[in-house]
């Protein structure tokens, strides 16, 4: 069972939430497998699901834990489901998991940001308690997405800790992990809708929607697709597992002016309903033409943020209140877009973006694919300091496999969302080696082939990817740039020099042919919310505004610039270190989602743009 459809109750489907307090046990001694923890955990420790496990405890050994975290819960499954397929659905388990059901291994999954199913149909004990144990692992390696490593820290003599592992992320956000998204129990018909795909085409006042329904199971069924508008009026109907729906006139989905049709898919046998599923779908087209990004044939300019799923206490855990607050702030400030830096976000965020008309650059967790010989990761990125080659060595083959799987799963999950207008296939990778170029070609081709809507593809480029370095950026349908002029490059009093250098680089990009649209996916300054200073200094709120003024001037001077997504929406947690004051402070909002001075600058600019 591999369906990625979002779990929904319908006439034929049952969904039960397994969220709540689960038993948990951290495998400090690496003994869980040998001691049979899959059959049940001896532990009094309870932990909420969904949430990152890291920020609940008062002892660092939990927050920084590297290894296997075992979770357990129980569920009674009713006999009335006997003729159904029964599955567990994990919206994500970070970064990998093995699932045991009544002691038997029923699923495993690599990659911490997309859903997977565990089919338990054959193992259910009806009307009794069934035990679910999940072994989650949060370690990073050179073949994992995201990329990083695990080191062992030597302990002083006499210490009782035998072996202490520590995670070294190859990226600038905290390696939050665990069962971070909802877990559900599903009961589906034996013959069911496994997948559903739509592709839109404008046709005068109307639209043609080509659709495909994938069916699982052996029974012969007839497929029906019905489309309803927001008032509940039926506007189209088609029969067959694939076909074309004509909606005329159509109300298109537009930026900050969303309209969603309800697509109902029915499988029937002699007039009897076998399965039913529905999805809200926005009808729109997206393409790149010359230096323009065209939504429904009209140019759009992206205004918004690189974000993180990150908040107090629950870390990267699904937090619907935070999602709501973030959308309200993005609307208030006049944004129209964001990038899911640096991993696929919770499904509910895309549903909200569909509903609110936000444009999303959807990023796979390919981050940390760049190494610097001497400096800390975040001091190297963005400075133009030459990184060392990355795409060589024995770990690249498993990395390539994981990356291709992650792209396939991301596209399968998100392909019908109107809000998703592009795929970002890497963040700040190494781009100068020949090995990089080969690797890129394959990933870019896979994305093109897998996406039924053929959305534009890109990757967020670090400073060492320059106009002269044509190893990789030629694969992009549009360019996305991460640039820290005025921060890592010539910050403070030197900001005028930063502007000069910035313009030189822009002139060089402008001279490339053919020209493509360019979107800034990162620019920013760390800003401590308590610091004010006149005249400004770096880290003060005044300086963040000055940097924004400088960057805005540059963006406005080049007509191929088609968007600005500042880094970051809000302050977020990172590892500890001399370059970070309890996290990255480049937020326009604090981690508690209150505005810094720069928020008012951006609101004015974006409302007028
Ligand atoms: C970058 C990275 C981002 C960091 C940011 C920074 O280039 O893409 O993950 O957080 O710089 O603030 O240094």
Boltz pocket constraint, residues with backbone or C-beta under 6 A from the ligand:
constraints:
  - pocket:
      binder: B
      contacts: [[A, 171], [A, 172], [A, 173], [A, 342], [A, 378], [A, 381], [A, 382], [A, 427], [A, 428], [A, 482], [A, 522], [A, 567], [A, 584], [A, 586]]
      max_distance: 6.0
